[in-house]
Amino acid sequence: METNKTVQNRNSSSVKSGGEYVILTKQNELALQVSDGSVVLSAPNGSVSQRWKLKKIAGGAYKILSCATGEAIDIMYGALDSGVWVHVWEDIGAPTQEWSVRKTKDGSAYVVLSKPANKCLDVVGISAVEGNHVQIWEDVKGENQQWIFVSVGEPEEKPVKKPAAKKPAAKKTAVKSSKAAEKKAAPIAKAEPAKIVEKKPEQTKLVEKKTEPAKIVEAKAPKHPGRPAADTKK
């Protein structure tokens, strides 16, 4: 079962801000649970209503926030007397929402103390049964005031960006022949831009042709052979 696995893997190290926990009574390992705004005891079941997140504040105290509602464990009516129940209320930064979490002398559990009242989170009537409520009471060092924090979620740590590794500088190799060749190399002549010659269009010469007068050719009558010429003398 998930519940047994959670209980068996309890974290004996110190609680951490931002960590998520199931909080069990040392008396009989019932879990703190949110129920309609109240804080009651219930058998561990792995539900989000039994998960609590610690948030460290100034002075070394903590807020104990429900992972189900985001509300903080708070003393009802703002009273500081022994026997006043606790419930969950919106996080308003009130002193009654501030708790010190200290290990017991044998290190097996924690005592949760109200900072303004200096009283312990305590099981009502020393009766750790399902459905019973939780109150504040003066420290009597009983197991009904001792709590086991079982880690179910470590605080997220932002990854640290490592600086990029620098590339090793290229080794300078003294090559005399290449340097000498560079010095002797003739400078590269810059090519001059080609001159654009604008060609002017040639004017076409108009040659006036003189018309020669037509030659009048006098047509002569053809001579007919075999026919005597006419005698003009009579």
Secondary structure as GFF3:
##gff-version 3
##sequence-region A 1 234
A	DSSP	alpha_helix	2	8	.	.	.	ID=ss1
A	DSSP	beta_strand	20	25	.	.	.	ID=ss2
A	DSSP	beta_strand	31	35	.	.	.	ID=ss3
A	DSSP	beta_strand	38	42	.	.	.	ID=ss4
A	DSSP	three_ten_helix	48	50	.	.	.	ID=ss5
A	DSSP	beta_strand	52	56	.	.	.	ID=ss6
A	DSSP	three_ten_helix	58	60	.	.	.	ID=ss7
A	DSSP	beta_strand	62	66	.	.	.	ID=ss8
A	DSSP	beta_strand	72	75	.	.	.	ID=ss9
A	DSSP	three_ten_helix	76	78	.	.	.	ID=ss10
A	DSSP	beta_strand	86	89	.	.	.	ID=ss11
A	DSSP	three_ten_helix	95	97	.	.	.	ID=ss12
A	DSSP	beta_strand	99	103	.	.	.	ID=ss13
A	DSSP	beta_strand	110	114	.	.	.	ID=ss14
A	DSSP	beta_strand	120	123	.	.	.	ID=ss15
A	DSSP	three_ten_helix	124	126	.	.	.	ID=ss16
A	DSSP	beta_strand	134	137	.	.	.	ID=ss17
A	DSSP	three_ten_helix	143	145	.	.	.	ID=ss18
A	DSSP	beta_strand	147	153	.	.	.	ID=ss19
A	DSSP	alpha_helix	176	184	.	.	.	ID=ss20
###
